[in-house]
Amino acid sequence: MTALRLLGYAGLFLLGAVVGAAGAVIQGATAPFGLLLALAAGAGACWGGAVLVGTRAGAALPAAGWGLVVLLLTLTRPRGDFVFAAGAGSYVFLFGGMLVVACCAALAPVRHIPRGPVRPFPGSRRPASERPGEPRPPRR
């Protein structure tokens, strides 16, 4: 793994963290459109990371960043402050957001790069050199 790829993965994790923090703030500020925007941003970060990198890690890292920040924001502060109010919008953001980023990470499109020689379909005819029990053709 190259240093550039690791830097890109760290950037995707931070993108997910920023999207989670921004979504936590905006979901309660402008209901219901803020909630929909926050959920769409989480899905876009995960799906975009997968399309950009071409691996499932590209989708899982923004989801992990989103989940870590959102779960840390659910903790109460020493003075009793909190980010999420006890309302339906907060619960939809928490559980719906977890569902959205998990689905995007699991169903993200990836590029499949073949590793080694590509085999023909099972019903197709193999070259004579690969057929068992048949003599090889003479070399010229």
Helices and strands as residue ranges (DSSP letters): H 3-29, H 33-53, H 57-73, H 88-91, I 92-96, H 97-106, G 128-130
